[in-house]
Amino acid sequence: MTTATTAALAFLATLTSAAAAAPVGYPTVAVADYVYGCMKANGETRAVLEKCSCSIDVIASIIPYERYETAETFRSLGLLTGERGGLFRESAPAKSANAELRRAQAEADVRCF
C-alpha cells in the first residue's frame, strides 16, 4: 500500500467516525451553535463541553432536526419586541414547538447534567 493510499484510508476513517458521532440529521453548524450557546450559559470548562455535547445528542434523539429548527426559529423571532414578536411567542404553533423543545431539553438535563 502506498503512503497516499494509507493517508486516504485514514482520512476516510476519520470522516466516518466523525459522521457516526454527530446527531443524525443535524448539521454540524447547528450542533456547534447549540454547544457554544450552552457553554456560554453554563461555563466554559471541559466538563460543561461534555455535558452540552451530550445535551444536543439527547435532543437530537428526541426531536428531528426540522422541528428543532422550527422551535429555534420561533424562539429567536419571539425575542422581537411588541406585536411583531408576539406572533412568534403566542401563536399555537410557536407554543407547541417551544414546549416540545423545552421537554427535550429537560430530558437532556436529566441525562447529562
C-alpha positions in Angstrom: 0.0 0.0 0.0 1.3 3.4 -0.9 1.6 6.3 1.6 -1.0 8.2 -0.3 -3.4 5.3 -0.1 -2.8 4.9 3.6 -3.3 8.6 4.2 -6.6 8.5 2.2 -7.9 5.5 4.1 -7.0 7.2 7.4 -8.8 10.3 6.3 -11.9 8.3 5.3 -11.9 6.5 8.7 -11.8 9.9 10.4 -14.7 11.2 8.4 -16.7 8.0 9.1 -16.1 8.1 12.8 -17.0 11.8 13.0 -20.2 11.3 11.0 -21.2 8.4 13.2 -20.7 10.6 16.3 -22.8 13.6 15.0 -26.5 13.7 15.8 -28.4 12.2 12.9 -29.9 14.8 10.6 -28.4 17.8 12.5 -25.9 19.9 10.5 -22.6 20.5 12.2 -23.2 24.2 12.4 -26.5 23.6 14.4 -24.7 21.3 16.8 -21.8 23.7 17.2 -24.2 26.6 17.7 -26.1 24.8 20.4 -22.9 23.7 22.2 -21.4 27.2 22.0 -24.6 28.7 23.5 -24.9 26.1 26.2 -21.3 26.6 27.2 -21.8 30.4 27.3 -24.7 29.9 29.6 -23.2 27.2 31.9 -19.5 27.9 31.9 -16.6 27.3 29.6 -15.0 24.2 31.1 -14.2 20.8 29.7 -16.9 19.2 31.9 -19.5 21.7 30.6 -18.4 21.0 27.0 -19.1 17.3 27.5 -22.5 18.0 29.2 -23.5 20.3 26.4 -22.5 17.9 23.7 -24.5 15.2 25.5 -27.4 17.5 25.7 -27.7 18.1 21.9 -27.3 14.4 21.3 -30.2 13.7 23.6 -32.3 16.5 22.0 -31.4 15.1 18.5 -32.6 11.6 19.6 -36.0 13.1 20.6 -36.7 15.8 18.0 -36.0 15.6 14.3 -33.9 18.5 13.0 -36.8 20.1 11.1 -38.8 20.5 14.3 -35.7 21.6 16.3 -35.1 24.3 13.6 -38.7 25.4 13.8 -38.6 25.8 17.6 -35.3 27.7 17.4 -36.7 30.0 14.8 -39.8 30.7 16.9 -37.6 31.3 19.9 -35.3 33.7 18.2 -38.1 35.6 16.4 -40.0 35.7 19.7 -37.3 38.0 21.1 -38.6 40.8 18.8 -40.4 43.4 20.8 -44.0 44.4 20.6 -46.6 42.9 18.2 -44.0 41.6 15.8 -42.6 39.2 18.3 -45.9 38.4 19.8 -46.9 36.2 16.9 -43.8 34.1 17.4 -44.4 33.8 21.1 -48.1 33.5 21.4 -49.3 31.5 18.4 -50.3 27.9 18.8 -47.6 26.6 16.5 -45.0 28.6 18.4 -46.2 27.4 21.8 -46.3 23.8 20.6 -42.8 23.9 19.1 -41.3 25.7 22.1 -43.0 23.2 24.5 -41.6 20.3 22.6 -38.1 21.7 22.7 -38.3 22.5 26.4 -39.4 18.9 27.1 -36.4 17.6 25.1 -34.1 20.0 26.9 -35.5 18.9 30.3 -34.8 15.2 29.3 -31.3 16.2 28.3 -30.7 18.0 31.6 -31.7 14.8 33.5 -29.5 12.6 31.4 -26.5 14.9 31.0 -26.2 17.4 33.9 
